[in-house]
Amino acid sequence: MTVAEHVDVLIVGAGLSGVGAACRLRERLPGKSFAVLEARDAIGGTWDLFRYPGIRSDSDMFTLGYPFRPWKDPKAIADGPSILAYIRETAAAFGVTEHIRFGHRVVRASWSSPDALWTVSTAHGATFTCRFLYLCSGYYSYESGHVVDFPGRAEFRGEVVHPQHWPASLDYAGRRVVVIGSGATAVTLVPALASRASHVTMLQRSPSYIVARPGHDSLADRIRAVLPEKLAHRLVRGKNVVTGMLYFQLMRRLPGRAAEALRKRVAAQLPASIPVDPHFVPSYDPWDQRLCLVPDADLFRALRSGKADIVTDRISRFTPSGVALESGRSLEADIIVTATGLRLVAFGGISLSVDGRAVSPGELRAYKGMMFGGVPNLAWCVGYTNSSWTLRADLTSQYVCRLVAYLDRRGFASCTPDVASASTAGTPRPIVDLAAGYIKRAAAGLPKQGGRRPWMMRQNYLLDLADMRFNRLDDGVMRFDAVGAAQP
């Protein structure tokens, strides 16, 4: 019989969020025991999994990085290996690495109200119990991305690759490459592949908004040159938070003018052979979907060089030599990269139950974007969609620390958002509030948010900062019990 290992707090996932959560626990609750369960055999999460050419952040590292560990690299928009090294160095510096259990993929978690404990089971048979369960595994599947079954796929004589599982042995030097997609992955891949491929075509069904910005932050460099490291990091982080929020609010309040300004900036970067319309005129308003960041205008440099081009059309079918389009045009290819998006999954696919009753993620209502009505002592770390993921992830981790400390201080065993309160919060909608295709495909299986606080997930760091750091925990919606008595 397997003996369960008990910890006060159990973190699932050793990526950017999970490592940050563990660091906050060590900092805020040094007397608490914890463990981090990681399904894979390495630290890093997304930044270890994705290894396609050019992989990089689409947020500046002063906000994507941790507030408690300054980003020292001169690159504000960093490449994947640099971010991975930063995460691993942070884990080692804060003594987190020795608390990580690699190869522990969580498959089930069940809550017992009489015991006020979660029992967590892994795929290879290990069992853990904990007072508080913190899911830091993100919201997309690590097993596979979104795969489109294009007609004629089996006929294509070349190689078909999905960026989520990029083969280390793939040689694209001197070869013709077609990248299907228009999102962040596609605009990252095209300039990276164009450096060695004979030609790269970005084939999109519909365009995205694209913003070019310098890969280095010159003002940040000047601030860091004259001020102490921690103070400089705070100032640059604050500057970038406020600047990003202002741009977002302006774009949402003046979508027509914002769209026109974005198109003009793109037009100034394009060669005469590539018109703005239809290739850079999306059918939606800015920030209905996440903007694609292009550091140092590398995508446009690739287009101007003639090594890359862009085609806006629909795929009819794959052919032995490439792709046939609905317009009648054909694209010749040796390699086709299907950058067709992510596959979202709630809670990393973990099966949850409360007092023997199964929990359906799609029926849950999210409290403050991180806990759920009727589910005790559990939080899910989800970042912002309009700015750096880590800004919200770190606030969530700090809030979890506050909750655990409050339970101890008041002698409570559990905390549960009152599910009855959620019914007054307005029409439910997915917790990830974007109109992107990968979110729409998964909407039915994702937890829902409402239209009012605390059942609404705001996209506003400053308001969330005040709420999660300083507002009362006993807000009339969160229920605290000395003995577990949650009703799912």
Beta strands, then each sheet from edge to edge (+ up, - down):
strand 1: 5-12
strand 2: 34-38
strand 3: 100-102
strand 4: 106-112
strand 5: 117-122
strand 6: 127-135
strand 7: 159-161
strand 8: 176-180
strand 9: 199-204
strand 10: 210-213
strand 11: 292-295
strand 12: 308-312
strand 13: 315-319
strand 14: 322-325
strand 15: 330-332
strand 16: 335-338
strand 17: 351-354
strand 18: 357-359
strand 19: 366-367
strand 20: 371-372
strand 21: 378-380
strand 22: 414-417
strand 23: 429-430
strand 24: 448-449
strand 25: 478-481
sheet 1: 3+ 2+ 1+ 6+ 5- 4+ 17+ 18-
sheet 2: 3+ 2+ 1+ 6+ 21+
sheet 3: 7+ 16+ 8+ 9+ 12+
sheet 4: 10+ 11+
sheet 5: 13+ 14- 15+
sheet 6: 19+ 20-
sheet 7: 22+ 25-
sheet 8: 23+ 24-
end
